[in-house]
Amino acid sequence: MLATQYALGFVVPGFVGRLPISMRGLGCVLLVSQLTGSYSLAGGVSAALALAQAVAGPRLGRLSDRHGQRRVILLSLVVHSVGLLALVFAAHLRTPSWMLFLAAALAGLAVAPLGSMVRARWSVLVGGTPDLSRAYALESVLEEVAFLLGPVLVTALSVGLFPSAGLLASLVLTAVGSVALAAQRRTEPAPSLADGSVQHSAIASPGLRVLIAAFVGAGTIFGSINVAMVALAAERGVPGASGLLLALFALGSLLAGLVYGARQWTAPVEQRLRIAVVALFVGMVPVALSPHVTIMAVSATLAGVAISPTLIAATTLVESLVPRAAITEGLTWLSTAMAIGVTLGAVAGGWIVDAQGARSGFLVSLIGGAAAVAVVAGGMRSLSPASVRSPAILRTDRG
């Protein structure tokens, strides 16, 4: 897929710009918990950033479809930088808690949906062909590489240097990747306003609404695990192990994504999604029951195997379920749903960890996984791909 003409030019910047997706939430938890000693406050601040991102994501995606990716990327970067720097200063200056929440929300409101933008560019290049699923598998693998490297990097910086080092590093990576992606004009999908097409909201698709609900449940797993694993590692006297545990969770997903993308699947994509979601829930059971960090490391790796197949199947379905002119918005809705779930998981996980101890935080993960299974099972009819849309126009007039 990387040999596809123009692909490398947007895949590399997209990867760099998305590396912070696994750093911001954990970076907030590490920053606030180290400076205040409160996991509930840390989870709340992390949740504020994720919730703001969830609220703004579809709107940014829709603006990108209408006006072009470049404008949205650059304007978002400026606002995001202001918000994240304000959060760092507010935390170190021990300002009132509401200032932490306000700064985190501002930073979250301006997180450009780079993952959706990159996938929209793949849709421009290979949409309507079997290569699209493989391209989305590649993107899922790259995101898992980000989740593999990000937790280790942010933990090493925040614990080894100073509490805000991880978040500051995430800002630098966001800036570099965003500017480089914005410069790739040739593969940028043509704005719908430019070609006179009428844009309908992606949320009108019943199948997309099923995917959104399922991703809220899946996101709850990831939000609660961030808090529970940090707290468990601290309880066991090895705080630096939290980054390794989360990285191993991503490693399992990365390996599964490589296998998934290398195969030519014959089963309908909605059936693959159902199997993957069930496996995601079942895989969380041994993680929740692991008696100590070493066994949890193995369990986390195995549990991560279901992540990439779930994401790949869902994003492939979006390409079939929503209008071409709303593809970025449709993909962003999945990110938004995931962020909402992460928010719920972080808040609930932080509250339960403070009240009952680290291990109880994994109960939230199990509940979220069960909810995702129920939603997908109940909405299978709506997930059958809709009619094929007209192909996208590849922009070739600009380099």
N, C-alpha and C positions, 0 to 999 in steps of 0.2 A: 504493500500500500504506500510505503514511503517513496517508492519509485514513480508513483503517479505524478504527472507534471504539475508543478506548483505546490505540491503537498508539503514538502519539507519546509517551505517558507512560512507556513502558518502553524505547522505542527510543533516545531521547536519553540517559537515564542509562546504558543498556547500552553505548552508544558511548563515553561518557566513561570508564566503568570498564574498557573493553577497550583503550583507547588505550595503556596500559602494556604490552600483550602484545608490542609491538614494541620496547619500551624496556628491559625487564628484562635479557634475555640480552645485548644489545649494551652496556647500561649496566654489567653485570658485567665484560665483556671490557675496556671502556674504563677502568673503575675499577682493576681489578687489574693490567692491563698497564701503565698509567701509573705506578702506585706500585711495581711490582716488576720490570717489564721482561720478564716471562715470559708468552709467549702460551700455553704449555701449561698453566700455572697458571690463567691467565685463562679459558681454555676449560674447564678442569676445574671451576672454581667456577661458571661459567655452566651447565655440565652438571649439577652437583649440584642447582642450583635447578630446572632443567627435569626432572630425574629424580624429584625429590621431588614435584613437581607431577604428574608422570605417575602415580606410585604412589597419590597421594591423590585424584586427580581423580575416578575412577569411584566411589570411596567417598563423596565429597562429593556427587556427582550422585545416588547412591542415597539418601543421607540427605535430600537435597532432595526427591526423589520421595515419600519416606515421611513426612517431618515438615514440609515446606514450605520454600520458598526463603528466606524472611526470616530464620529462625533461623540457617541455614547461612551466609548472607551476612555477617551481623553478627559471629558468632563467628569466622569465618574472617578477617575484616578485622582483628580485634584481634591474633590470633596472627601474621598476615602482617606487620603493622606492627612488632611486636617483632623478628621475624626480620630484616627488611630494615634496620632501624635498627642492629641488632647487627652486620650485615655491614658497614655503612658505618663504624662505629666500629672494628671489628676491622681493616679495611683501612688506615685512616688511622693507627691506633696501631701498625701493623706487627707484629701478633700472629702467632703460629705459624700455618702454613697450615691446620692442622686446624680452627682456629677459624673461618676463612673458610668452609670446607666445611660446618661445623656450622650456622653462621648462614644460609648460603644454602639449606641443606636445610630448615631451619625455615620460612623465608620461602616456599619452594616448596610445602611441605606444606599451607599454608593459602591457596593461591590459589583463590578460589571460581570455579567454572566459569561465569562470567557469560555467555559466548557460548552455551553450552548452555541456560542458564536463559532467555535471551531467545528462543532458537529454540523452546523448549518453550512459551513464552507464545504465539508465533505458531501453534503446533500447536493450542493451545486455541482461538484465534480463527478460523483458516481451515483447520484440518486436514481432510484428505479432499477438498479442492477443488484445482483447478489453481492457485489463488492461493498455495498453500503453496510451490511451487517458486519463484514470483516473490518471495515474502517471504524465502526463504532466499537468493535472489540479492541482494536488498537488504542482508541481513546480511553477505553475503560482500563486497559493495562497501564497506560501512562498515568492515569489518575491513581491507580494503585501503587505505582512507583512513587508518586507524590505522597501517598499515605504511608508508604514504607519509609521514605526518607524524612518527611516532615516532622513526625513525632520525635524521632531521634534527634534531629537537628534542633528543634525548639526546646526540647528538654535539656540537651547539652548546653545550649546557650543560656537558658534561663536559670538553670541550677548551677552551671559551672562559672558563669560570668556575673550577671546581675539579673534581677527579675524581669526586666523589660527587654532584654537582649533578643529573645525569641520573636517577640512581636515586631521589633524594629527590623529584624532580618526579613520577616515576612513582607514588610512594606517595601523594602528594597527590591525583593524578587517580583512583587506585584508591579512595581513601576517599570522595571526592565522588560518584563514580559508584555505588559500592556502597550507600551510605546512601540515595541517591535512588531506586535500583532497589528496595531493600527496602521503601521507603515505598509503592510501587505495589502495593497489595493486591488490587485488583479483578481484575487479569489473572493473578494468581498461580495456577498449577495447583493444584487441590485435592489435599492430601496423601492418599496411598493409605491411610494408617492411619485417616484421618478418615471415608472413605466405606466402610471395611470390605473393600475389594478386596484380593485376594491378589496380591502382587507377585512376579513371577519375574524373575530376573536377565537383563539384556539380552544378556549374553555367551553365553547358550545358543543364540543365533541363528548358524547357520553362515555366513550372508552377512555378518553383522557382523564375524565373525572374519576373513573375507577382507579387509574394508575396513580392519580394524585392522592387518593385516600390510602392506597396501599403504601405509597412512599412515606406518608406521614408515620405509619406504623414502623416501617423500616428505619426511618430517621430516629425514632425514639430509641432504637437499639444503640445507635452510634452516639447519641447525646448522653445517654446514661452510662455507657461504657467509658467515655472520656473521664467522667467524674469518679466512677467506681474503681477503675483501674489505678488512677492517681491516688485515691484514698487507700486502696488496698496495699499498694507498694509502700506508701508512707507508714501504714500500720505495721508492716513487716520489717520496717527499718531499711528499706532499699528504695528511696524515692526516685532514684534515677531509672529504675526498672519500668516505670510506667510508659516511658517512650518506647522501650523495647517491646513491651507487650502489645501496644497499639500497632507498632511496626510489623510484628508477626501476624497480627490480624489482617493487615494489608497484604503481607506476603502470600498468604493463602489465596487471597483474591487475585493477586497478580498472576500466580501460577495457573489458576483456573481460567483466567482471561486468555492466557496464551494458548491453552488447550482448546478453549471454546472458539477462538478466532481461527485456529488452524484447521478446524473441521468444517465440512459441508453438511449442515443439518437438514434433515428431511421432515422432522416433526414441526407442526405449525408453531409459530413463535409464541402464541398465547399459551400453548401447552408447556413450552419450555419455561415461560415465566412462572407458571403455576408450580412446576417442579422445583424451580430455583428458590421460590419464596418459602416453600415447605422446608427445603434443606437449610435455609437461613435460620428458621425458627428452631429446628431440631438441633442444629449445631451450637446454639446458644446454651443448651441445657448443660453439657459438660463444663462449659466456661463458668456458669453460675455455681456449679457444684465442686469445682476444683479446690482442694484443701490448702494448697500453697502456690507460690508464684511459679515454681518450676513446672508443675503440672498444668497450670493455667497457660503457660507459654505454648505448650503443645496443643492444648484445647483451642486456644485463640487462633493458631495457625489453621487448624482443621475447620473451625467455624467460618473463617474468612473465605473458604472455597466457594461459598454460595453467593458472595457479594457480586463479583463481576458478571456471572450469568444473569443475575437479576437485573443489573443495570443495563447490560447489552440488550436483553430481550425487551425491556421497557422502552429504551430509546429507539430501537428498531420499530416498535409498534407505533410510536409517536409519528414517525415519518409517514406512516400509512393512515393514521387516524385524523390528522389535521391538515388544513389547506397549506399548499406550498408557501404562500405569502405570509403564513403565520408560523413557520417552522421554528424560528428562534424563540418566539413566545411559548410555543408548545413545549419545547425542550426545557425552557426556563421554568415552566410550571412544575416539572419534576424536581428541579433543584430547589424550588420554593417549598414544595411539599416535604422534601427531605429536610430542609432547614427548619420548617415548623416542627417536624418530628424531633429533630436535634434539640430544639428549644424545649419542648415538653420533656424530653428525656433528661436534659441537663438540669432543669428546674426540679423535676420530681426526684431525679437521682441525687442531687445535692441535698435536698430536704431529707430524704430517707437516710442517706449516709450520715448526716449530722445527728439524726435522731436514733438510728439503729445500728450504725456501723457500716463499714465498707461493703461487706458481702451482700447486704440487703439491697444495695443499689442495682444489682443484677436482676432483681425481680422486675424492675421496670423494663429491662431489655426483653425478658420473656413475654411480658404482656404486649409490648409493641410488636414482637414477632408473631404472636398469635393473632393479633388484629390484622396484620398484613395478609396472613394466610386466609382469614375469613373473608376479607374484602375481595381478593382475587378470585377465590372460589365462587363467591356470589355474583361476580360481574363478568364471568367468562364470555357470556353472549355479547356484551358490549365491546369486548376486546378483539373481535374478528375484524381484520383490516377492512377499511372502507374503500371506496373507489379510488383508482389511481389518479393522481393529479398530473397536471401538465408539467413537463420538465422545467427546471429553473434556467434562467439565462446566466451564462458565465460572462462576467464582466471582463472584457479584453482591451478596453480602450485606455486603460491606465496601468502603469507599472507600479 
